[in-house]
Amino acid sequence: MVRIWAIVRAQLDVSAFVITAAFTATFSQSAFAEDPGALLTRGEYLVNVVAACGNCHTKLTPDLLPIPGMHLAGGRRFNIPPGIAYSKNLTPDRDIGLGSWNDEQVIRAIREGVTKEGNLIGPPMPIALYIKIADDDVKAIVAYLRSVPPVRNEIPESKYKIKLQANLSPHRWTARLAHRSTRSA
């Protein structure tokens, strides 16, 4: 288990570098925010290419293909060292997804890992990668998420073996968990 976590940690480090580099390379293009069509196009690009939100927030078939009609509807299960996590529904469904969230709440969830109810979003959500997203880019992401079809998809609650604490920011989880894994080896 410790070795698996070390591999996951290394992959997260590489992923963090790649995603950060991709966001940095695209931050300066704030002109997209002035045109609603360009804003949606930019948001679609950021969600589906740079951040690759669908990799976690879209359930897959046994053949590892996205389930048709379930794009960004969440429900994908992750068996990770801190527990069992399920990705959340990012579609604008009012009951299960982000449809009842205002833009500021969605932005706070992306940047700070806090839900509209004030709960912390647990692993594997890589909040540390999104903390410094440019304002125009995070607004483009929100605009795109509002444009996808709403999908009602009941999702089980995540069950963590660790306590999600307000004083333990999401970007410190990986380091803390890796440290625990190393000590138990």
BELQUI-V203503 format. One record per residue. N is the residue number from 1. RES is the residue in one small letter. PSI is psi in degrees with one decimal (none if undefined). Layout:
# BELQUI-V203503
n->{N & N}
res->{RES & RES}
psi->{PSI & PSI}
This chain:
# BELQUI-V203503
n->{1 & 2 & 3 & 4 & 5 & 6 & 7 & 8 & 9 & 10 & 11 & 12 & 13 & 14 & 15 & 16 & 17 & 18 & 19 & 20 & 21 & 22 & 23 & 24 & 25 & 26 & 27 & 28 & 29 & 30 & 31 & 32 & 33 & 34 & 35 & 36 & 37 & 38 & 39 & 40 & 41 & 42 & 43 & 44 & 45 & 46 & 47 & 48 & 49 & 50 & 51 & 52 & 53 & 54 & 55 & 56 & 57 & 58 & 59 & 60 & 61 & 62 & 63 & 64 & 65 & 66 & 67 & 68 & 69 & 70 & 71 & 72 & 73 & 74 & 75 & 76 & 77 & 78 & 79 & 80 & 81 & 82 & 83 & 84 & 85 & 86 & 87 & 88 & 89 & 90 & 91 & 92 & 93 & 94 & 95 & 96 & 97 & 98 & 99 & 100 & 101 & 102 & 103 & 104 & 105 & 106 & 107 & 108 & 109 & 110 & 111 & 112 & 113 & 114 & 115 & 116 & 117 & 118 & 119 & 120 & 121 & 122 & 123 & 124 & 125 & 126 & 127 & 128 & 129 & 130 & 131 & 132 & 133 & 134 & 135 & 136 & 137 & 138 & 139 & 140 & 141 & 142 & 143 & 144 & 145 & 146 & 147 & 148 & 149 & 150 & 151 & 152 & 153 & 154 & 155 & 156 & 157 & 158 & 159 & 160 & 161 & 162 & 163 & 164 & 165 & 166 & 167 & 168 & 169 & 170 & 171 & 172 & 173 & 174 & 175 & 176 & 177 & 178 & 179 & 180 & 181 & 182 & 183 & 184 & 185}
res->{m & v & r & i & w & a & i & v & r & a & q & l & d & v & s & a & f & v & i & t & a & a & f & t & a & t & f & s & q & s & a & f & a & e & d & p & g & a & l & l & t & r & g & e & y & l & v & n & v & v & a & a & c & g & n & c & h & t & k & l & t & p & d & l & l & p & i & p & g & m & h & l & a & g & g & r & r & f & n & i & p & p & g & i & a & y & s & k & n & l & t & p & d & r & d & i & g & l & g & s & w & n & d & e & q & v & i & r & a & i & r & e & g & v & t & k & e & g & n & l & i & g & p & p & m & p & i & a & l & y & i & k & i & a & d & d & d & v & k & a & i & v & a & y & l & r & s & v & p & p & v & r & n & e & i & p & e & s & k & y & k & i & k & l & q & a & n & l & s & p & h & r & w & t & a & r & l & a & h & r & s & t & r & s & a}
psi->{-39.9 & -41.9 & -42.3 & -45.1 & -37.6 & -39.3 & -44.9 & -43.1 & -43.6 & -40.4 & -39.1 & -39.0 & -44.6 & -44.5 & -42.0 & -43.4 & -47.6 & -46.5 & -42.7 & -42.8 & -41.2 & -43.4 & -43.3 & -40.2 & -20.7 & -4.0 & -36.0 & -0.8 & 52.7 & -10.4 & -22.9 & -29.6 & -17.8 & -22.1 & 118.1 & -39.1 & -42.8 & -34.8 & -46.1 & -40.8 & -43.7 & -44.4 & -42.3 & -43.6 & -46.9 & -43.7 & -44.4 & -18.3 & -62.7 & -58.1 & -22.5 & 46.7 & -35.3 & -21.1 & -30.9 & -32.5 & 15.3 & 123.3 & 152.1 & 155.5 & 170.8 & -23.3 & 8.4 & 30.5 & 148.1 & 138.5 & 123.8 & 137.6 & 3.4 & 19.8 & 121.0 & 16.2 & 1.2 & -167.9 & -0.4 & 133.6 & 137.2 & 117.5 & 101.7 & 161.1 & -39.2 & -7.0 & -153.7 & 123.3 & 148.1 & 132.3 & 146.9 & 160.3 & 119.0 & 2.0 & 165.6 & 25.2 & 130.4 & -28.4 & -40.0 & -32.9 & -147.7 & 7.4 & -27.3 & 3.0 & 142.9 & 169.1 & -40.8 & -36.4 & -39.9 & -43.1 & -41.8 & -39.4 & -42.5 & -48.8 & -36.8 & -10.6 & 36.2 & 130.3 & 172.6 & -23.7 & -6.2 & 6.7 & 150.2 & 141.9 & 125.0 & 179.1 & 152.4 & 14.6 & 118.1 & 65.2 & -38.5 & -25.9 & -18.8 & -2.1 & -39.5 & 24.3 & 135.6 & 147.6 & -45.7 & -37.0 & -42.5 & -32.5 & -36.0 & -39.8 & -47.0 & -44.0 & -42.8 & -44.2 & -33.8 & -21.7 & -15.8 & 154.6 & 137.1 & 138.9 & 123.3 & 116.3 & 103.3 & 132.6 & 130.2 & 157.0 & 144.0 & 146.6 & 110.1 & 148.4 & -10.2 & 155.3 & 127.6 & 111.7 & 143.2 & -32.6 & -0.9 & 89.7 & 148.8 & -33.7 & -8.6 & -8.2 & -48.2 & -46.3 & -42.3 & -43.7 & -40.0 & -39.6 & -43.7 & -43.1 & -38.6 & -41.0 & -34.1 & -4.8 & none}
